[in-house]
Amino acid sequence: MVDNKAENAQYTYQATQISTATKEQLLLITYDIAIRSCRLAEAALAPADNEPQDYDQAHREIVRAQDVIRELMVTLNTEKGGEMAQNLMRLYDYMYQQLVEANIKKDARNVRYVLTMLEDLKDTWEEALMKLLKEYQAAHPDDDDLKAVKNMNAKDLNGLKDAKTVQTMPQQSSAVPTPGKAGGLNIAG
């Protein structure tokens, strides 16, 4: 019963986080889910201290990571994004195929490879969002909505983003708020 209450609280927290997130925050949350799934799959395929491999968990987590990557592919606007979006689509497709192969061969190396790419992409998005935020702040110094985040840095986007350990609950993203005014940040599509 206690576990059920904790699970419900976690679900409520996650649902609130997602329902109140901006497009930019949703993109980062999506990457977080894929990263977490890859970490869990890798841990299941390459356990420490002579523990047995957990192929069922590895399968579930790899499939979850595949689902997330497929969602990233579906929401990517290749017409609007041009060549950069098309290249990103090809990269997502490559990662998806690597996860399929990892699931078939039960190979933690493929999962690690995709995990590294996802972490790099997330870091790149965070840097881009911070750059856009700072440019917007410079162009709109009197915007009351942005005064609270004026001194924000890239680490603030996702708390302990440098932590490389598997977590039981996703990190809360305090990502870049999108101003409710025309001209606000919106690069996620």
Protein Blocks (a to p, Z undefined) as FASTA:
>chain_A
ZZmmmmmmmmmmmmmmmmmpcfklmmmmmmmmmmmmmmmmmmmmmcghhiacdfklmmmm
mmmmmmmmmmmmmmpcfklnmmmlmmmmmmmmmmmmmmmmmmmnopaklmmmmmmmmmmm
mmmmmmmmmmmmmmmmmmmmmlmklmmmmmgcfklmnoplmpccdcfbdcddfbdcddfb
ehiacfkZZ
